[in-house]
Amino acid sequence: MTPLEVELKALMLASLAGDAASHRALLDRLSRRLRAYYKTRLVAVGRGATEAEDLVQEAILAIHLKRHTYDPQEPLTPWVHAIARYKLIDFLRRNRASLAEMPIDQ
């Protein structure tokens, strides 16, 4: 396990045990990583920082609401990545029509 995985997993376990400070720290660290993840992927489809920020908020909310489904025996980052990936896929599906209507010169 990487040092980042160890840190994030420890924060998640403390969060699940009711430690509010650990929960805030976990969501803060995940927000930064998710922001970079979404910006990179959205630039490739002609989207910007506003959409990336919306996706960060959606993913963080999903992580918060579904944290009880996390299996402590498993690594945390694949679980977070799956949530982030599905939020991105949902966003791209919702916005497919708007991409198709974009003028060719743009």
URRARA-V655667 format. One record per backbone hydrogen bond with DSSP energy under -1.0 kcal/mol. NH is the residue of the N-H (numbers start at 1). CO is the residue of the C=O. If there is no record, write none. Layout:
# URRARA-V655667
NH:CO / NH:CO
This chain:
# URRARA-V655667
6:2 / 7:3 / 8:4 / 9:5 / 10:6 / 11:7 / 12:8 / 13:9 / 14:10 / 15:11 / 16:12 / 17:13 / 18:15 / 19:14 / 23:19 / 24:20 / 25:21 / 26:22 / 27:23 / 28:24 / 29:25 / 30:26 / 31:27 / 32:28 / 33:29 / 34:30 / 35:31 / 36:32 / 37:33 / 38:34 / 39:35 / 40:36 / 41:37 / 42:38 / 43:39 / 45:42 / 46:43 / 47:42 / 52:48 / 53:49 / 54:50 / 55:51 / 56:52 / 57:53 / 58:54 / 59:55 / 60:56 / 61:57 / 62:58 / 63:59 / 64:60 / 65:61 / 66:62 / 69:66 / 70:67 / 74:71 / 80:76 / 81:77 / 82:78 / 83:79 / 84:80 / 85:81 / 86:82 / 87:83 / 88:84 / 89:85 / 90:86 / 91:87 / 92:88 / 93:89 / 94:90 / 95:91 / 96:93 / 99:95 / 100:96 / 101:97 / 102:99 / 106:103
